[in-house]
Amino acid sequence: MSAVAEAVSPATGIAGLRARFREGKTRLLQEFRESRATSSHATRLLKALSRHVDGLLSDLWTHAMMPPGAALVAVGGYGRGELFPYSDIDVLVLLPGPDACGNDALRSAIEGFITACWDIGLEIGSSVRTVDECIAESQSDVTVQTALLESRYLCGAKRVFSTFRRANLDAMDPRAFLRAKTLEMRQRHQKYEDTPYSLEPNCKESPGGLRDLQTLIWVARAAGLGKSWTELATKGLITPFEVKQLQRNEGLLRLIRARLHLVAGRREDRLVFDLQTAVAESFGYAPTQGQRVSEVLMRRYYWAAKAVTQLNQILMLNIEEQVNGSQDAPMQPINDHFLDRGGMLEVASDDLYEREPHAILETFLVFQQTPGLEGLSARTLRALYNAREVMNSSFRRDPANRAMFMRILSAPEGQTHAFRLMNQTSVLGRYLWVFRRIVGQMQHDLFHVYTVDQHILMVLRNMRRFFIAEHTHEYPFCSQLASTFDKPWLLYVAALFHDVAKGRGGDHSELGATEVRRFCRDHWIDKEDTALVEFLVAGHLTMSRIAQKEDLSDPEVIEAFARRVGTERRLTALYLLTVADIRGTSPKVWNAWKGKLLEDLYRLALRALGGARPNVDAEIEARKQEARHMLNLYSMLPDTERPLWETLELSYFARHDAADIAWHARSLFRHVNGSEPVVRARLSSLGEGLQVLVYAPDRPDLFARICGYFDGAGFNILEAKIHTTRAGYALDTFQVISPQLDQHYRDLISLVETQATLALKETGPLPEPNRGRLSRRVKSFPVTPRVTLRPDERAQRWILGVSTSDRSGLLFCIARVLARHHINLQLAKIVTLGERVEDVFLIDGPTLAQNRAQIAIETELLDAISA
């Protein structure tokens, strides 16, 4: 790549310098754009851009007639001589002494210099200080201290720059600097989800990004240990092999960041969904079978970020030992292979894993079993990193290793930390080769927010918490069931394998069942336990689907599910895995409504497994009696409920619990035959959102008007139970949520009751739906809209399924189509999975018996839900 540094006289003027900057930068970027996507080309670009700006700043310095006593210094990333295409250019104008600050001529020259920089297009970040001011500022702000650490002379008085460098080094406290940068790194990692596997990572700031590598050089430089990876190797802090790994992965991250800037046309360090495909294509990547082109890029990024995370941890611990003088700390022997070194697990010898490969998995068992251990020492981490080739097919087949792995799985505690540590050190993927295939694999279903391996470990964590007493308050029912489960480790196996076949094509549940069956055979798990784990992996989506998409008041649905499960042990295991799985997909996916549906399905299936035949009449009578008792508690007169109940079908009582039945009766006993709509709202008994009751003379567009109101008011509908009384009234109950609910629920309840009533009184055409704004993620990974229409098992009603990307106004669009065709809605289950919706409606109507009408309805629905 050619350097652009033509000798241009300052007399050329600002216009000439502006043209020179633009032309030179354009030429460099074009050469890089047309070059092969290699790290060496990226490195040359960064250095060439830096040299190009160096020359311009020197000419501008002369052009501004800066006094001979001042110096211009490059700091920060520019100080390293690395300038990314759209990064800021950080400079320090170093003044000779405090007297210079009051010099009007100098102040005017500095202002002219900075203005000229911006005039020619250089986006500089500038500071103007004396040497003493620099030192004082750096002592109070570690960010300033870090920027000054990488200072580089550009032009002006070399003497004042030399004085500054000496003063800066003399003022450096390596221990304080290390402590500050360590805390800063932890805060940064937490800000970026504490994982290198974010689906939209920041290739500079996220864990495993360029900033982690820069932090290592900063703390090493501050401690006088070296300024480059080669110098650190000379000091014995890293091995030659680790130097190659650091250089290779740093080169890739630089290349990705440079290409990202180029594609975005601005400073952009996040690999956002909108840009991932374009960046991948700039590398020359092509889609493979079952993988998007963006996934090819991101897989490569994740592997680099993971390696950086591992190497960062090793080197940071080594530097800490050098700076704090803890390399000679006393060690307590644990066994022949390991020692406790100040709370860190230390290998007894550097070549332990080469000599005794069985000790690799023993590391994590000892970590589990030894109280007080906080992590692995730098020496242990390095030994594991260098022993990766030892973990080959023979290692995986070794009976001793298989027995050790089962001991880790079945230990009384510590699985969460042990398996996370195994994944971080690449041991898990090398022992479970099938797991290695999903490390860093993205999931573009708008549902999961983690890569597959991170999701699996999150599910394992959730499952483990069900068995820990201090977490009982989180999921009391799950903890209650877990306390009676005989072999918790079987559930951990199911958690590890439930999504392990993602991304292969085909049904990942069935493929995963095959993999877990092979695992059980290789690890001597008996036939009965193998059958349980295989059932869980193959059917891990079943309970969620039935709870959220089918009518749980239908005895046939419950009986069919109970037959599929077969035993109480299987039912309990499936319930626990389902809750752990949903909780492990995204913080936004779980809600109290889903929890209630799953618990209801569990209890109903358990009763069916116990041999209790569903007696609908007896169940309904019991609910009525309980509802009457509740009404008595509110001092309601006897038989107050009768006028309303006489108008209701059995299906109403089957679909509502006693508390809802009593609330409806108490709210409506004066309005049973009224002509005005009645709207009542209360905090949901589920502990989240509102329950809204709507009672009004039925009409074809009623449901659409209700949805239109909720959409306009900013509510999300989770569930709708729709009933039409014998007297021709709609009695509908909605579960809704709103971001404003927590703070102003009393005002919000009053507002809903008033405004929804007014909305239902409106006549005339329905308003046009608001198409809503799509999120970036939905735009990047759209869901193909699907509509299914099929009769239910009794062929009396129809089940309408809708799947599409989520957006505001979506349910209103669907309701408008149903209203237009005079479709009666009996039940609606609104399932939002991240940014995808899977809605199910139980409907009937005379037009549904005609094939032509069915096709028209499906076509209009597809048009309505298409983004």
Secondary structure as UniProt FT lines:
FT   HELIX           10..12
FT   HELIX           13..34
FT   HELIX           39..63
FT   TURN            64..65
FT   TURN            68..69
FT   STRAND          71..74
FT   HELIX           76..79
FT   TURN            80..81
FT   TURN            85..86
FT   STRAND          89..95
FT   HELIX           98..102
FT   HELIX           104..119
FT   TURN            120..121
FT   STRAND          124..130
FT   HELIX           131..140
FT   HELIX           142..149
FT   STRAND          152..156
FT   HELIX           158..171
FT   HELIX           174..191
FT   TURN            192..194
FT   TURN            196..197
FT   TURN            203..205
FT   TURN            207..208
FT   HELIX           210..222
FT   TURN            223..224
FT   HELIX           229..234
FT   TURN            235..236
FT   HELIX           240..264
FT   HELIX           273..282
FT   TURN            283..284
FT   TURN            289..290
FT   HELIX           293..324
FT   TURN            327..328
FT   STRAND          332..333
FT   STRAND          338..341
FT   TURN            342..343
FT   STRAND          344..347
FT   TURN            350..351
FT   HELIX           352..355
FT   HELIX           358..369
FT   TURN            371..372
FT   STRAND          375..376
FT   HELIX           378..386
FT   HELIX           388..390
FT   HELIX           393..397
FT   HELIX           399..409
FT   HELIX           415..424
FT   TURN            425..426
FT   HELIX           427..431
FT   HELIX           433..436
FT   TURN            437..440
FT   HELIX           452..465
FT   TURN            466..467
FT   HELIX           469..471
FT   TURN            472..474
FT   HELIX           476..482
FT   TURN            483..484
FT   HELIX           488..497
FT   TURN            498..503
FT   HELIX           508..522
FT   TURN            523..524
FT   HELIX           527..538
FT   TURN            539..541
FT   HELIX           542..549
FT   TURN            552..553
FT   HELIX           555..565
FT   HELIX           568..583
FT   TURN            584..585
FT   TURN            587..589
FT   HELIX           592..609
FT   TURN            610..611
FT   HELIX           616..633
FT   TURN            634..635
FT   TURN            638..641
FT   HELIX           642..645
FT   TURN            646..647
FT   HELIX           650..655
FT   HELIX           658..668
FT   TURN            669..670
FT   TURN            672..673
FT   STRAND          678..683
FT   TURN            685..686
FT   STRAND          690..697
FT   TURN            700..701
FT   HELIX           702..713
FT   STRAND          716..724
FT   TURN            726..727
FT   STRAND          729..737
FT   TURN            739..743
FT   HELIX           745..761
FT   HELIX           776..780
FT   STRAND          786..791
FT   TURN            793..794
FT   STRAND          798..805
FT   TURN            808..809
FT   HELIX           810..820
FT   TURN            821..822
FT   STRAND          824..829
FT   STRAND          832..833
FT   TURN            834..835
FT   STRAND          836..844
FT   HELIX           846..849
FT   HELIX           851..865
//
